[in-house]
Amino acid sequence: MATTHDIVDTAVAAGNFSTLVTAVKAAGLVETLKGAGPFTVFAPTDAAFAKVPKATLEGLLADKAALTKVLTYHVVAGKVMAADVKAGHVKTVQGTDLAMATEGGVTVNGAKVVAADVAASNGVIHAIDTVLMPK
């Protein structure tokens, strides 16, 4: 059965991505992530955002350019299901690479995928337990 919710609406409905949704809105990326895609989003859960120091998170939310850089670092063009993830490097929408590993479950730059293959009409979401920071 095809899903009718795009990545943003799917994240909202999931209920455990409220900080991510707030950040996406603050960065002005809602329209992008509602676009045709397809996109693969490694979405930090609210628990992942809770691990980020409060001052760092507040600083990011106040700096649209830096926030956009961090958020687009979590997005890869194309729809990649967990079973199709291969170990190695993959380029993000932000422009730099993520290191993918598949031993003992899928990890992205060491962040563990805690919920895989959350389908959306324009891609897929993989929930991760850590916010990824580009170098």
ZIDA-V513491 format. One record per residue. N is the residue number from 0. RES is the residue in three letters. PHI is phi in degrees with one decimal (* if undefined). D_CENTER is the distance of its C-alpha to the mean C-alpha in Angstrom with 2 decimals. Layout:
BEGIN
N:RES:PHI:D_CENTER
N:RES:PHI:D_CENTER
END
This chain:
BEGIN
0:MET:*:23.41
1:ALA:-76.4:21.08
2:THR:-87.4:18.61
3:THR:-104.2:19.23
4:HIS:-90.7:16.19
5:ASP:-77.1:13.57
6:ILE:-56.8:9.81
7:VAL:-65.0:10.63
8:ASP:-65.0:13.69
9:THR:-65.5:12.30
10:ALA:-63.6:9.87
11:VAL:-62.5:13.08
12:ALA:-64.9:15.26
13:ALA:-62.8:13.52
14:GLY:85.9:14.66
15:ASN:-111.8:12.60
16:PHE:-125.6:9.78
17:SER:-64.1:12.49
18:THR:-66.1:11.67
19:LEU:-60.7:8.17
20:VAL:-62.5:10.27
21:THR:-59.2:12.98
22:ALA:-66.5:11.12
23:VAL:-61.4:10.01
24:LYS:-65.4:13.71
25:ALA:-62.9:15.05
26:ALA:-85.2:13.58
27:GLY:73.6:14.99
28:LEU:-101.1:11.99
29:VAL:-58.9:12.82
30:GLU:-61.1:15.22
31:THR:-59.0:13.10
32:LEU:-78.1:10.43
33:LYS:-98.4:13.64
34:GLY:-70.7:15.16
35:ALA:-61.7:16.47
36:GLY:68.2:13.74
37:PRO:-77.6:13.21
38:PHE:-125.9:9.55
39:THR:-113.9:7.46
40:VAL:-112.5:3.75
41:PHE:-90.9:3.13
42:ALA:-96.0:3.00
43:PRO:-66.2:5.97
44:THR:-74.7:9.03
45:ASP:-59.9:11.86
46:ALA:-63.9:13.68
47:ALA:-65.6:11.27
48:PHE:-64.6:11.69
49:ALA:-65.1:15.34
50:LYS:-79.3:15.77
51:VAL:-77.6:15.23
52:PRO:-53.3:18.77
53:LYS:-53.7:19.53
54:ALA:-64.3:21.06
55:THR:-65.2:18.11
56:LEU:-63.6:15.75
57:GLU:-63.5:18.59
58:GLY:-63.3:19.15
59:LEU:-64.3:15.65
60:LEU:-62.7:15.94
61:ALA:-88.2:19.34
62:ASP:-116.7:18.49
63:LYS:-57.1:16.75
64:ALA:-64.6:16.83
65:ALA:-66.5:15.38
66:LEU:-63.2:12.62
67:THR:-60.3:11.81
68:LYS:-61.4:11.97
69:VAL:-65.9:9.54
70:LEU:-66.2:6.84
71:THR:-70.8:7.79
72:TYR:-70.1:7.77
73:HIS:-96.1:4.10
74:VAL:-118.9:5.48
75:VAL:-121.7:8.61
76:ALA:-68.2:11.55
77:GLY:97.6:13.05
78:LYS:-107.3:12.57
79:VAL:-117.2:12.57
80:MET:-78.5:13.57
81:ALA:-54.9:13.72
82:ALA:-64.9:17.44
83:ASP:-94.6:17.06
84:VAL:-68.3:15.01
85:LYS:-115.4:17.59
86:ALA:-63.2:18.03
87:GLY:138.9:17.97
88:HIS:-109.5:16.05
89:VAL:-133.9:13.74
90:LYS:-78.4:13.43
91:THR:-92.3:10.33
92:VAL:-62.1:10.81
93:GLN:-68.0:11.68
94:GLY:115.9:14.44
95:THR:-105.2:14.37
96:ASP:-94.8:13.77
97:LEU:-109.6:11.72
98:ALA:-95.1:14.20
99:MET:-99.1:13.79
100:ALA:-136.2:16.33
101:THR:-125.0:17.62
102:GLU:-76.3:20.46
103:GLY:68.3:20.41
104:GLY:102.0:17.13
105:VAL:-80.7:14.03
106:THR:-128.7:12.72
107:VAL:-126.3:10.48
108:ASN:50.0:12.53
109:GLY:88.7:14.14
110:ALA:-77.2:11.33
111:LYS:-83.9:12.29
112:VAL:-77.3:10.58
113:VAL:-98.4:12.30
114:ALA:-151.3:11.88
115:ALA:-103.5:11.55
116:ASP:58.4:12.23
117:VAL:-80.7:11.54
118:ALA:-73.2:13.15
119:ALA:-134.6:12.91
120:SER:-65.5:15.61
121:ASN:-119.9:13.65
122:GLY:150.4:11.37
123:VAL:-145.7:9.60
124:ILE:-113.9:6.87
125:HIS:-118.7:7.12
126:ALA:-72.9:7.23
127:ILE:-123.5:7.77
128:ASP:-94.1:10.68
129:THR:-145.6:10.23
130:VAL:-78.3:8.62
131:LEU:-87.6:8.81
132:MET:-111.7:11.52
133:PRO:-65.5:12.80
134:LYS:-66.3:16.50
END
